[in-house]
Amino acid sequence: MIKLLVLDIDGTISGESNTISQSVKQAIAAVQARGIQVAIATGRMYRSALRFHQEINSTLPLSAYQGAWIQDPNNQKIHQHLPVARETAEQLLDYFEQPQWRSLLSIHFYINDQLYVREVTKETETYAQRSGITPIAVGDLRQTLTNEPTKILALCDDTEVINKLLGSLRLQYTPAELYLTTSVATFFEATNPFVNKGNAVRYLAEELLGLQRENVMTIGDNFNDLEMLEYAGLGVAMGNAPAGVQAIAQWVAPTVEEDGAAVAIEKFLLS
């Protein structure tokens, strides 16, 4: 029944090492040999996710920024780009710059697949190193808003701060106005309200491949994966996923460090 497998990157096919293990790569190659298509859906920038897409030899478009940016690396065609409205981006920036938040948060604006920051903080340095991206420090981020941002990210090492921020902004914006999520406990993310990985996977399955949801398997590990786990006929959460994510999955795999994605692929698609 499964004809499409969609994988998250961080915490799913890539752990501490920031690479895909040999056994996960082998499992992916084995399902592709059986005619099952494999795609990536990630919160990462397109440029940052590209090496993973290439490493698994995917022939499908890559869904980056939670699906706000869907592009086919084979012909460079952009299938979808849904940015955050300029006015909303300005409102968020005003909010982040209030005294109680300003010193706690590192703010990232993603515009035209480039990363713009107010200043390069410790959190930004760690992020940039892992994603292989050079941040562009501009001081006042308002000067970048001649173009609308694909995604807005607020980073803080204190997860309590991120939880408070998420709770507070969910009171201010309805899901019809802004999609708010966390992809890592220290990352607060805001995108266009029509953006989530569930919609991205639906696009790949139904629009591009003519499949139904029962033909789709997804594997993810965090709250930004909820919608794609719910959409798929078979949604698998990683053993390192928060309890709330594991609760909505149909099966929970071992952790990323135990090659849980390979175990899930073996169990459902290869055995």
C-alpha positions in Angstrom: 0.0 0.0 0.0 2.8 2.5 0.9 4.1 4.2 -2.3 5.6 7.3 -0.7 7.9 7.6 2.4 8.5 11.2 3.7 11.3 11.7 6.3 12.2 14.6 8.6 15.9 15.3 9.0 17.0 16.4 12.5 16.2 13.9 15.2 14.8 11.5 12.6 17.4 10.5 10.0 20.2 12.7 11.4 21.3 12.8 15.1 24.2 14.3 17.0 26.6 13.5 14.1 24.6 15.7 11.7 24.9 12.9 9.1 22.8 10.0 8.0 24.0 6.6 9.2 24.9 3.8 6.9 22.0 1.6 8.0 19.4 4.3 7.5 20.9 5.0 4.0 20.7 1.3 3.2 17.1 1.0 4.3 16.1 4.0 2.2 17.9 2.6 -0.9 16.2 -0.8 -0.3 12.7 0.8 -0.4 13.6 2.9 -3.4 14.7 -0.4 -5.2 11.1 -1.6 -4.5 9.6 1.4 -6.3 8.7 3.4 -3.2 9.4 7.1 -3.6 11.3 8.8 -0.8 11.2 12.6 0.0 12.3 15.0 2.8 10.2 17.4 4.7 12.2 19.6 7.1 12.1 22.9 9.0 15.7 23.5 7.6 16.5 26.0 5.0 16.5 24.6 1.4 20.3 25.1 1.0 20.9 23.4 4.4 18.7 20.4 3.6 20.0 19.9 0.1 22.9 17.6 1.0 20.5 15.2 2.8 18.2 15.1 -0.2 21.1 14.3 -2.5 22.5 11.7 -0.1 19.2 9.7 -0.2 19.0 10.1 -4.0 15.5 11.5 -3.8 13.9 12.3 -7.2 11.1 14.3 -5.7 10.9 18.0 -4.7 12.4 19.0 -1.4 10.0 20.5 1.2 12.0 23.0 3.3 11.0 25.6 6.0 8.1 23.2 7.1 6.9 23.2 3.5 6.8 27.0 3.0 9.4 26.4 0.2 9.0 23.3 -2.0 11.6 23.1 -4.8 12.8 20.4 -7.1 16.6 20.3 -7.1 16.7 18.3 -10.3 15.3 21.2 -12.4 15.3 24.1 -9.8 11.5 24.5 -10.2 9.9 26.1 -7.2 6.6 24.4 -6.7 5.5 26.5 -3.7 6.7 29.5 -1.8 4.4 30.9 1.0 6.1 33.6 3.0 5.1 35.5 6.1 3.3 38.8 5.3 5.5 41.8 5.8 3.2 43.4 8.2 3.1 40.3 10.4 6.9 40.0 10.3 7.1 43.6 11.6 4.6 42.9 14.4 6.6 39.9 15.5 9.8 41.8 15.5 8.2 44.5 17.6 7.1 41.8 20.0 10.5 40.2 20.2 12.1 43.5 20.9 10.1 44.2 24.0 12.3 44.5 27.1 11.3 41.2 28.6 12.3 39.3 25.5 15.0 41.2 23.7 18.1 40.0 25.6 16.8 36.4 25.8 16.2 35.7 22.1 18.3 35.4 18.9 16.1 36.3 16.0 16.5 34.7 12.5 14.8 36.0 9.4 15.0 33.7 6.3 14.7 35.6 3.0 15.4 34.2 -0.4 17.1 31.2 1.3 19.5 33.4 3.1 19.8 33.8 6.9 19.6 37.4 8.3 20.2 38.2 12.0 20.3 41.2 14.2 23.7 40.1 15.5 25.6 36.8 15.6 24.9 35.3 19.0 26.2 32.1 20.6 22.9 30.4 19.6 23.2 31.7 16.1 26.8 30.4 15.8 25.8 26.9 16.9 22.9 26.9 14.5 25.0 28.2 11.6 27.7 25.5 12.2 25.1 22.7 12.2 23.3 23.9 9.2 26.4 24.9 7.2 25.0 28.5 6.6 26.8 31.8 7.0 24.5 34.3 8.8 24.3 37.9 7.6 24.2 40.4 10.5 22.3 43.5 9.6 21.6 45.2 13.0 17.9 46.3 12.5 16.1 43.4 10.8 13.4 45.8 9.5 15.8 46.8 6.7 15.5 43.2 5.3 11.8 43.5 4.9 11.8 44.8 1.3 11.1 41.0 0.7 8.8 38.9 2.8 10.5 36.3 5.0 9.9 32.6 4.3 10.2 31.8 8.0 10.9 33.6 11.3 12.8 31.8 14.1 13.5 32.8 17.7 16.2 30.8 19.5 16.8 30.5 23.2 18.7 27.9 25.2 16.1 28.2 27.9 13.2 26.0 26.8 10.9 27.6 29.4 11.4 30.9 27.5 10.4 29.3 24.2 7.3 27.7 25.8 6.2 31.0 27.3 6.8 32.7 23.9 4.8 30.1 22.1 1.9 30.2 24.6 1.9 34.0 24.5 1.9 34.3 20.7 -0.8 31.6 20.3 -3.1 33.9 22.3 -2.4 36.8 19.8 -2.5 34.9 16.5 -5.0 32.3 15.4 -3.9 29.4 13.2 -5.6 31.2 10.3 -3.1 34.1 10.8 0.2 32.4 11.5 1.5 28.8 11.9 3.5 28.6 15.1 5.5 25.6 16.2 8.7 24.2 17.7 11.0 21.9 15.7 13.5 21.7 18.6 12.7 22.6 22.2 14.9 25.7 21.8 13.4 26.9 18.5 10.2 28.9 18.2 9.1 29.0 14.5 6.6 31.2 12.7 5.4 30.7 9.0 2.6 31.5 6.7 -0.7 30.0 8.1 -1.1 27.7 5.1 2.3 26.1 5.8 2.9 22.9 7.7 4.5 19.5 6.8 1.1 17.8 6.5 0.1 20.2 3.6 3.6 19.7 2.0 3.2 15.9 2.1 -0.4 16.1 0.8 0.9 18.2 -2.1 3.6 15.6 -3.0 1.3 12.7 -2.6 -2.0 13.9 -4.1 -1.0 16.7 -6.6 2.3 15.3 -7.9 2.0 11.6 -7.6 -1.8 11.0 -7.6 -1.7 9.0 -4.4 -4.0 8.9 -1.4 -3.0 9.3 2.2 -3.2 5.6 2.8 -0.3 5.2 0.3 1.9 7.5 2.5 4.3 6.7 5.4 5.9 9.6 7.4 8.6 9.5 10.1 9.3 12.5 12.4 10.3 13.5 15.9 8.9 16.8 16.9 5.9 19.1 17.1 6.5 20.5 13.6 6.0 16.9 12.4 2.5 16.5 13.9 0.5 17.4 10.8 2.4 15.0 8.5 2.2 12.2 11.1 -1.6 12.8 11.3 -2.0 13.0 7.5 -0.2 9.8 6.6 -1.8 6.4 6.4 1.1 5.4 8.6 2.7 8.0 10.9 5.8 6.9 12.9 7.3 8.9 15.7 10.9 8.5 16.8 11.7 7.2 20.3 13.3 10.6 21.1 10.1 12.5 20.2 8.2 14.3 23.0 5.3 12.4 24.5 2.8 14.6 22.8 4.2 13.6 19.4 4.5 9.9 20.3 0.9 9.9 21.4 -0.5 10.7 17.9 1.7 8.3 16.0 0.6 4.8 15.0 4.0 3.4 16.0 7.0 4.6 17.9 10.4 3.7 16.6 13.7 3.5 18.5 15.6 6.7 18.9 17.6 8.5 16.1 20.9 7.3 17.8 19.6 3.7 17.5 18.8 4.2 13.8 15.0 4.1 14.6 14.1 5.3 11.0 15.9 2.2 9.6 14.0 0.0 12.1 10.7 1.5 11.1 11.4 1.1 7.4 12.5 -2.5 7.9 9.4 -3.3 9.9 6.8 -1.8 7.6 8.2 -1.6 4.1 10.9 -4.3 3.8 9.8 -7.3 5.9 
